[in-house]
Amino acid sequence: MDVISRPELFDFHGVCMTHYFTDNWEKIQNFQARPDDILIDSYPKAGCTWLSYILDLLCHEQTSIPLFQRVPNLEIAVPSLQKGIIYVARNAKDSVVSYFHYDYMSKIQPEPGDWSCYLQRFMEGKVAFGSWYDHVNGWWEKKQSYPKLHYMFYEDLIEDTGREIDKLCCFLGLSPSAEEKERITSSVQFDVMKKNNTVNLSTVPMYFKRPSFMRKGKVGDWRNHFTVTQDEKFDADYKLKIKNTTLQFRTGI
């Protein structure tokens, strides 16, 4: 039985947040990156843990590049980074489904409520970290003028992990051998990672008891949650909020 007091959302500079993530915000405001730092960022539940693990294996093979993962104000992060930023985005429908399940098991997230109400709040940006639309649009716009930003898609990683690892290596100037790339690609497949306690966060106390932090890792699982009416409403809202037609997501592969 859930007896934990869940946090409440509040407006933080125009974004819905909880105090768990904002109480030390001055550390982010004062952040200065080192020359070889890499920022890994995403909207929640878009593959940031997966990408972090891939890069950790790649960089340990090649160099001592420190990796860190934050959800900062974009304008704070960009000027101080010299090595680069890697952003991973996931289609909105699978994102909201994954976030819904995550909020049920996380003690540091607000109570999600029922699926229908949660979906509506997601569309309105009334979930922790705010609007999915603002997040993916903001970073996509920054990509157009900031050459040190590598924008990736979760669906592409699922479809061909090896190909996306090659793109990462090109962006970072890494040159692992064919054997190293094959070993890393095999190690970061979802079913393998789900059994890795370091990656699946099975021992982290901030979560309720559950089978695994990593749930399905599929593209298209949203079809098991959306009703026809919900899908139609979501699509209509989506068209209004994704205004840049060059940013395109796949909801199935």
VEXLUM-430540 format. One record per atom (N, C-alpha, C, O, CB): y, x, z; residue in one letter. Coordinates in steps of 0.05 Angstrom, whole numbers, plus 5000, padded with zeros to 4 digits. Last residue first. Glycine has a CB too. Layout:
BEGIN
YXZA ...
***
This chain:
BEGIN
502851504286I 502151724267I 499351684257I 498351844241I 502552004280I 508551134309G 505651154303G 505251384284G 506951454268G 504450884292G 513751134311T 512450994332T 509450984328T 507950844343T 513550714335T 518251654297R 515851524289R 514551384313R 514251514334R 513851714276R 525351684287F 522951704303F 520651564291F 520951364276F 523551604332F 531052014263Q 528951824258Q 526451884275Q 525652114277Q 528251814228Q 537452124249L 535652154272L 533451934270L 534051694275L 537152134299L 540451964208T 538952214204T 537052264227T 535252434225T 540852454201T 543351524222T 540851474207T 539251734202T 536951714194T 541451344181T 546151384280N 545951614262N 543251594248N 541151634259N 546151884277N 545450964315K 547350934293K 547151154272K 547851114249K 550250924304K 541950634353I 541350884338I 543050864313I 542150774292I 538250914332I 543850134369K 544450374385K 543750634372K 544850844380K 542950344411K 542249734335L 545049744343L 545850004356L 548150094354L 545649514362L 536849804331K 538449844307K 541449864313K 542949994299K 537949614288K 535249664383Y 534949934374Y 536849994350Y 538150194349Y 532050004367Y 535649114383D 537449264401D 537549564392D 539649694392D 536549244430D 531548984348A 534248904342A 536349064358A 538349144347A 534648604347A 527149194375D 527849304349D 530749234342D 532249394331D 525949194328D 527048864421F 527449154424F 528349274397F 530249434397F 524949294433F 525748374398K 528348404413K 529048704415K 531348784412K 528148284441K 520748484377E 522848404360E 525548444373E 527448534360E 522548104352E 517948614424D 518148804403D 520448734384D 521948914376D 515548824387D 518048144453Q 519348384464Q 519848584442Q 521848724442Q 517648494486Q 515047814419T 517847754424T 519347994435T 521548044427T 518047524444T 510048064422V 511448044396V 514347994400V 516048104386V 510147814379V 509948514479T 509248264465T 510748254438T 512448424433T 509948014483T 507849174493F 509949004482F 508648734472F 506648744458F 511449144459F 502949434507H 504749334527H 506849124517H 507448934530H 506249564540H 500249664467N 498649544488N 500349414509N 499249304528N 496749744500N 504049914437R 502849674426R 501149524446R 500649284443R 501249734401R 505050394462W 506850174467W 505749904457W 506349694467W 509550224453W 501850784441D 500750634464D 502550394471D 501650214485D 500550814489D 503851114402G 503150834395G 501950674417G 501150444413G 501250834372G 501051714417V 503151594402V 502251314394V 500251274381V 503951764376V 499051934483K 498551824457K 501151734443K 503151684456K 496551584459K 498352094536G 499252284516G 498852194488G 498252354470G 497952554520G 496251864584K 494851844559K 495752044538K 494052164524K 495251564547K 497952174636R 496551914633R 494951904607R 492451924608R 498551684634R 498952644684M 498752614655M 496952374650M 494652364658M 497652874642M 497952574737F 500752554728F 500752514698F 502452364688F 502352814735F 492052194750S 493352434740S 496252384733S 496952164724S 491852544716S 490251774785P 488351944771P 489652204762P 488452414765P 487251804748P 493951774848R 493451674822R 491551854807R 491152084816R 496051634806R 497951694904K 495251754895K 494851624868K 495251384865K 493051674915K 504851844889F 502751684902F 500051764891F 499851894870F 503251384898F 508452464893Y 507152244878Y 505152104895Y 503852214913Y 505752364853Y 510252884920M 512252684913M 511052444898M 512452264891M 514452804897M 506453284928P 506653064947P 508652844940P 508652644954P 507353174974P 502153544879V 504953504886V 505353264904V 504453044896V 506753474861V 497153624859T 497553684888T 500453644897T 501153714919T 496753974893T 497153504806S 495453344823S 495953394853S 495153234870S 492553394817S 499953664760L 501353624785L 499753454806L 500853294821L 504053474779L 497853834713N 497753544718N 498953474745N 498953234752N 494953454716N 498454394716V 500054244697V 500153944703V 502153814700V 498954284669V 495054564755T 497754674754T 499554514737T 501954484742T 497654964744T 490254334742N 491654234765N 494554334767N 496254214779N 490254304791N 487954134682N 489154364695N 490954274718N 493054144713N 490754524674N 486353694655K 484453804675K 485554044690K 484254144709K 481853884661K 490353624620K 489953414640K 488053504662K 488153404684K 488953164627K 489754034583M 491854054603M 491453854626M 492153914649M 494554004590M 485553834552V 485254084567V 487254104589V 486554174612V 485454324548V 487853374530D 485453344547D 484853594563D 483853574585D 483053274529D 492153604500F 492653424523F 490153404541F 490553424565F 493253154512F 492354314487Q 491554044479Q 491553864504Q 490853954526Q 488854054465Q 493454824501V 495554624507V 494854354495V 496654174494V 498254714496V 489355164486S 489855124515S 491754904521S 491754794543S 490955384526S 489655174431S 487355044443S 487854984472S 486954774483S 484855224441S 494455464426T 494255194415T 491955044427T 492254804434T 493955204384T 492855954448I 494955794461I 494755504451I 494955324468I 497755914455I 489056124410R 488256094438R 490355914453R 489555734469R 488056364452R 492156154364E 489855974365E 489055914394E 488455694401E 487556094349E 495856544379K 496756274373K 494456074374K 494855854384K 498056274345K 492356984384E 493856894407E 494856604403E 494756444421E 496257074413E 490557044332E 488656984353E 490056874378E 489056694391E 487057234360E 495157174305A 493756924298A 491856844320A 491556604326A 492256964271A 500057424353S 497957454333S 496657184327S 496956994342S 495757664342S 506957244360P 504257274370P 502257304347P 502757214325P 503457034388P 512857354358S 510857404336S 508057454348S 506957674346S 511757654320S 519257034366L 516657134376L 514757174354L 514857034333L 515556934398L 524256814358G 523757084349G 521257204361G 521157444365G 526157254356G 525156284369L 525456474391L 525056764383L 525456944399L 523556404413L 524156044320F 526655994333F 527156214355F 529456304357F 526755714346F 518856204310C 520956274292C 523656254305C 525356434302C 520856104267C 516255954353C 516156244351C 518356344332C 519656544338C 513456334340C 517055414339L 518155524364L 518355824363L 520355944370L 516455434388L 514055384292K 516955344291K 518355454316K 520555564315K 517555044288K 508955474313D 510055664294D 513055634292D 514455834290D 508755614266D 508555004344I 508655264357I 509755484339I 511255654347I 505755344368I 508154644302E 510454634319E 510754894336E 512954974341E 510454394338E 503054784282R 505454794265R 507954804281R 509754964275R 505554544246R 499754664326G 499954934316G 502454974299G 503855174301G 497555004300G 500154104332T 501154284352T 501654564342T 503654694349T 499354284376T 501153594298D 500353864290D 501554064310D 503754164305D 501153924261D 501853104327E 500653104300E 499553384292E 497353404281E 502653014280E 504353234375I 501753104375I 500353144348I 497953204347I 502052804382I 509053444355L 507353614371L 504553504373L 502553644372L 508553644400L 511152994330D 510453224314D 508553414329D 506753524317D 512953384305D 512252674374E 510252584355E 509352814336E 507052824328E 511452354338E 516352954399Y 513752924413Y 511552854392Y 509352964393Y 513852714435Y 520553384364F 519553114368F 516753114379F 514953254369F 519652944342F 526153824376M 523353764370M 522753474375M 524153334389M 521553944386M 531254244362Y 530753964368Y 527853904358Y 527353924334Y 532853774355Y 534354794385H 531954724370H 531154444379H 530254414402H 529654934373H 540455104383L 539054864394L 536754794375L 537254734351L 540954624397L 543855464363K 541855564382K 540355334396K 539055364416K 543255734404K 547755234331P 545355344318P 543155434338P 540855484329P 546155574301P 551054664336Y 550254874354Y 547654994344Y 545454884349Y 549954774383Y 552154234306S 554254434308S 553454674325S 555054864328S 556754314318S 547753904307Q 549153944282Q 551154164282Q 551854284261Q 550453684273Q 546353854360K 544754024343K 546154094317K 545854304305K 542053884336K 549653464380K 550253744387K 548753934369K 549754154362K 549453794416K 547053014360E 549653084350E 550453374356E 551653504340E 551752894363E 542353044391W 542153064362W 544853134350W 545053294331W 541152804350W 544352974443W 543253234436W 542953264406W 543253484395W 540553264449W 546152434437G 547952644445G 546952924437G 548453084427G 548352634475G 541452144424N 543752164405N 545552394411N 546452534393N 545251904405N 538452204470V 537352314445V 539552334424V 539652524409V 535152134434V 542151964508H 540952224512H 540052344485H 540852564478H 538552204531H 543451454490D 545551654494D 544451934495D 545652124485D 547151584519D 538151234491Y 539651244466Y 541951454468Y 542251614450Y 540850974459Y 536751224544W 535151384526W 536751434500W 536751654489W 532451244519W 541551204595S 540651104569S 539051304553S 539951524548S 543151014553S 539551454660G 541151294642G 539851224615G 537451194613G 543551444636G 537051704701F 537951864678F 539151714656F 539651824634F 535552024668F 533651114719A 534551384727A 534851564702A 533151564685A 532551514746A 536350544684V 534050684696V 535150964703V 537251054693V 531550694677V 539550224650K 539650194679K 537050304692K 535850164708K 540049904686K 539950174595G 540550434607G 540650434637G 541850614649G 543150544596G 538349714572E 541049724582E 541849984594E 544150024601E 541449504603E 533049824562M 534749774539M 537749784547M 539449864531M 534149494528M 531349854615F 531250094598F 533150054575F 534550244568F 528350144589F 531749324631R 533449524643R 533549784627R 535649914625R 532449584672R 527749094598Q 530549014595Q 532449224607Q 534449284595Q 531048734608Q 523249344620L 523949384592L 526849314587L 528249454572L 522049224574L 523249134671Y 523649414667Y 524549474639Y 526349634634Y 521049574674Y 522148594662C 524748674673C 525348964669C 527649044664C 524848604704C 516848654642S 518948524626S 521748594636S 523448654620S 518548224628S 513948924684W 514349044658W 516648924642W 518349064631W 511849024641W 516848884750D 514948804729D 515848914702D 518148994698D 514648494728D 518949474788G 518649184783G 516649124761G 515049284755G 521349064777G 519950014801P 520249924774P 520249624769P 521449524750P 518050044757P 523950294851E 521750104846E 522049994818E 524149884811E 521749874868E 526450954834P 526750674843P 524350504837P 522750564818P 529250554831P 522851564851Q 524051384831Q 524451104843Q 522951024861Q 522251364806Q 520051864886I 522951924883I 524351754863I 526751794857I 523352214876I 514751734883K 516251654907K 519251694904K 520751574919K 515251804931K 511551504826S 513351704837S 514951594861S 516251384858S 515251804816S 508551094803M 507051294819M 508951494833M 508051644850M 505151444802M 512050774776Y 510250654795Y 509050864814Y 508550804837Y 508050504781Y 514451124740D 516051014763D 514350884784D 515050884807D 518150824752D 510351204703Y 511151424720Y 512651314744Y 512251404767Y 512951614705Y 510250714677H 507950794692H 508651014712H 507651024734H 505650874674H 515450744653F 514650514670F 512350594688F 512350544712F 513950264653F 515051184621Y 516851194643Y 516250964663Y 516451014687Y 519751164633Y 511451004582S 510651234599S 512451244624S 511451294646S 510951494583S 514550594559V 511950534571V 511150754590V 510250694613V 509850504549V 519050864541V 519350664562V 516750594575V 516650544599V 520650414550V 516651204502S 518051314525S 518351114547S 517851174570S 520851404516S 514650874464D 512651014480D 514051134505D 512851164526D 511351234464D 519750704446K 517750514455K 515550644472K 514850544494K 516350374431K 522751154429A 523650984451A 521450804463A 521250764487A 525950814443A 519451774416N 520451514407N 520851324431N 519351344451N 518451394387N 522252364445R 519952194441R 520951914433R 523051834442R 518052184466R 524453044440A 525052754441A 522452604434A 520852694418A 527352684422A 526453654468V 524253504456V 524753204461V 525453124483V 521553584469V 530154244457Y 530253964465Y 527853814452Y 527453844428Y 532953824458Y 531954864477I 529854714463I 529754434475I 529254394498I 527054854466I 537055334469I 536155084481I 533954954464I 534154954440I 538554884485I 538256044478G 537855794463G 536955564481G 536255604504G 535855834442G 540956514494K 538356534481K 537756274466K 536756284443K 536156584501K 545756364517Q 545856534494Q 543156534479Q 543156554454Q 546556824503Q 549355874552L 546755964543L 547056134517L 548456054498L 544955724538L 554255674566S 553355904581S 550656014571S 549756224581S 553155844610S 555355214535P 557055454532P 555855704545P 556355924535P 559655404544P 551054814550V 551254954524V 552955204524V 551955404514V 552354764504V 551654594602A 549454774595A 549954944571A 549455184571A 546954614591A 556054264603I 555954484622I 553854694612I 554354934615I 555154384650I 554953894564E 557254064560E 557454294579E 558654494574E 559853904561E 550553624586L 550253784562L 552553974559L 552054204551L 550053604538L 548753654652N 550753554634N 550753734610N 550953984613N 553553544648N 541553764657P 544353804663P 546153644646P 545253514627P 544954094661P 535853784678V 537053564663V 540053574669V 541053414685V 535853284672V 531554364668R 533654214682R 534453964666R 533653944642R 536154384687R 527554904675Q 527654634664Q 529654474681Q 529354454706Q 524854504665Q 526555564651F 527255374671F 527655104658F 528055084634F 529755474686F 523856214642L 523955934633L 524855764656L 524055804679L 521255834622L 525356874623P 525056674645P 525356394633P 527056344616P 527156724667P 521657304583I 523757104583I 523356894605I 521256764607I 523756954555I 518557754577S 518957654604S 521157444605S 522457414626S 519457874623S 514057684521T 516457794534T 516657664562T 514957494570T 518957734518T 509157494499Q 510957664484Q 513057804500Q 513758034494Q 512257484464Q 506057194533E 504657354514E 506557564501E 505657784494E 503457184492E 509856914560H 508357114575H 506657294557H 505957514564H 506556974595H 511456584519C 513256784528C 511856994545C 512657234545C 515556664544C 507056234511L 508056394489L 509756634500L 509356864490L 509856224471L 506456004562L 504256164550L 505256344528L 504456574526L 502055974539L 511455754566D 510555934587D 508356114576D 508356364580D 509655784612D 511355404523L 513155634523L 512455844543L 512756084539L 515955544527L 507355044540I 507055184515I 508855434515I 507855654508I 507855004491I 509854854587Y 507254994589Y 506755154563Y 505855384565Y 504954804593Y 514354594566S 514654814585S 512154984587S 512255234588S 515354704613S 511854184536L 513354394523L 513754644541L 513554864532L 516054294513L 509753884579W 508053994558W 509354224544W 508154444541W 507253774537W 514353734605T 512253884619T 510454024599T 509754254603T 510653694638T 516953434564C 518153674575C 516153854590C 516254094587C 520553604593C 515452954541G 513953184535G 515053444545G 514253664536G 513653204506G 518352524559A 518352574530A 516852824522A 516952904499A 521252594521A 519652364611K 517152274599K 517052314569K 515752154555K 516551994606K 526852364608P 524252354623P 521952244607P 522252054591P 524652184648P 529452744553Y 529552504569Y 526852484584Y 524852594574Y 530052244551Y 529753454560S 528753214547S 529552974564S 530353014588S 525753224543S 529854174554D 530953924563D 529753694548D 528753724525D 534053914560D 530154834572I 528354634561I 529354364572I 529554324596I 525354694569I 533655414560L 533855154572L 531954964557L 531954944533L 536655034571L 532456084573I 532055864554I 532155604570I 530955574591I 529255894540I 535556724583D 534756464593D 534356264570D 535856274550D 536656354614D 537657214570D 534957144560D 533856884571D 531456834568D 533057374566D 542757244595P 542457264565P 539757174555P 539657074532P 543057544557P 543156714645R 542856994637R 542357014607R 541656814594R 540457124653R 548056194657A 545456294647A 545556594642A 547656714637A 544756154621A 550855924712Q 551356114690Q 548756234682Q 547256354698Q 553356344700Q 553055334745F 550955484733F 551855674711F 553455604694F 548855304721F 556354984770N 557055274772N 554955454759N 555155704761N 557255344801N 553854504760Q 556654544751Q 557454834751Q 558954924734Q 558554384768Q 549154584788I 549054564759I 551854614748I 552154754727I 548054284751I 551054594840K 549554824830K 549354824800K 549355034787K 546754834843K 553254094847E 555054314844E 553654574834E 554954744822E 556454374870E 548953754856W 549953774829W 551954004825W 552254104803W 551353514822W 545653614898N 546353894894N 547553944866N 547054164855N 543854074898N 544953064893D 546053174918D 546853464916D 548553554931D 544153134940D 542352864848T 545252924846T 546453054871T 548653154870T 546752664841T 537052724854F 537752904832F 540752994832F 541453174817F 537152774805F 537052384897Y 535052604896Y 535952814876Y 535453054880Y 532252494890Y 540451974887H 541552204902H 539652444902H 540452664905H 542052124931H 539751774818T 539151744847T 540151994861T 540452204848T 536051694851T 543651454765M 542151674777M 541351594806M 542151384816M 543751934777M 546551254706C 544951154729C 543351394739C 541751514724C 543150914721C 552851514688V 549951514684V 548551424709V 549251504731V 548951804676V 558251564701G 557451394678G 554551384672G 553751254653G 558851474655G 558151904745H 559551984721H 558651824697H 558451934675H 559252284716H 553451524768F 554251804772F 555451904746F 554051974727F 551751974780F 551850944801D 553251054778D 554251334784D 555751374803D 555650874770D 545150914828F 548050884830F 549351014806F 548151184793F 549151004857F 538950634851L 540650754830L 543550724837L 544350524850L 539950614803L 535450804911E 537050624895E 538550774874E 539350994877E 538950454913E 528651014928P 531551054925P 532850834908P 531550694893P 532151334913P 523950684972R 524750774945R 527750814944R 529250664956R 523750584923R 520250825025S 522850725018S 523750844992S 524351084990S 524950775041S 513350695024I 515450885021I 518050745013I 518050564997I 514751094999I 509050385023V 510750345046V 513150545045V 514650565064V 509250375073V 504550104983D 506950264981D 508850205004D 510049985005D 508350204954D 497650175000M 500050005000M 502550175000M 502750375015M 500049815025M 
***
